[in-house]
């Protein structure tokens, strides 16, 4: 109070110099009473799991409910006291371990929250379940260290159907980080495949970091996820797009928006038409075998060079020296995009898995899920496929690749398929 007293004396001395006539009714030497400070709001901190809860999934997160404070630290330790790293969910509702917990193990957690002046700390403990017998196989079509084209979606597949009641929980454990930031949305193509993309193609040079944190996650009907999978990949430094027009039977290649090449093509004949729509190069094989023996329709077994898969149904861009005379003039293939040997080599050397290929005017629409078909949907259609609420800022329509307005039909012949990432990725 010494400082306040000195201030009061100075103020009183100064008041002597001021002319009289104040109508405050206070004498020059009166003291102001400081208003009492309100008590700070009470801090609360609640954690889940509750203490000593047992038989929890190894995907368990630390739920945190805090009021009048922010989380300062989370310390999750196993029975030997070893700390497990992790991070907060956006919004702070839970803390997620960076790796799955171990089966049949005990854990303790201590959380501290603070408002900068006061701190509150709570602790809890729990144990995990034994390894479940019924596990759903998972795979991810993104491989660590690879470089992809600008239309590469993140695709996660399941060995069994995920019921609608479990899809939101599964989706909540799929994490994508992009540098630079380009927020996106997950879309369930079916109960066995969920796909992630942003409103527009990735910016060239983007880095994608993905974690499918599914090990031990309940997936409905008494089943649990088999593995966690991670990958960090890069988007190519250039934007390459292929536009295929049935009207003139040519492929036009655009690099960063500028046409750099045009080549004749022969598409699927009337009995086995090519699909119209926006596809993505899924796989590239310098040499492979197309084998349709034992399948309905035309049966053949032939060696193919410089094949680039576009659909699961067997549509490829590939070298077809036997149809060079037809390329640019008529459609004779079993649904594939036939080009000359030289053009096939050029495409193979210049394209990436993940580059978009848009086919127009065949009269047969690309079947949803027949390949990486995320870009064959408008953004307005795509966001409807999320099992979780979509942030308002991502709901407004934005320019994207427009799907072809062709009528619906089936796809074409068969060959090798790319495999999703194994448990090491």
Buried (B, 14 or more C-beta within 10 A) or exposed (E): EEEEEEEBEEBBEEBEEEEEEEEEEEEEEEEEEEEEEEEEEEBEBEBBBEEEEEEBBBBBBBBBEBEBBEBBEBBBBBEEEEEBEBEBBEEEEBBBBEBBBBBEBBBBBBBBBBBEEEBBEBEBBBBBBEEBEEBBEBBBBBBBEBEBBBBBBBBBBBEBBBEEEBBEBBBBBBBBEBEEEBEBBBBBBEBBBBBBBBBBBBBBEBEBBBBBBBBBBBBBEEBBBBBBBBBBBBBBEBBBBBBBBBEEBBBBBBEEEEEEBBBBBBBBBEEBBBBBBBBBBBBBBEEBEBBBEEEEEEEEEEEBBBBBBBBBBBBBBBBBEEBBEBBBEEBBBBBBBBBBBEBBBBBBEBBBBBBBBBBBBBEBBBBBBBBBBBBBBBBEEBBBBBBBEBEEEBEEEEEBBEBBEBEEBEBBBBBBEEEBBEEEB
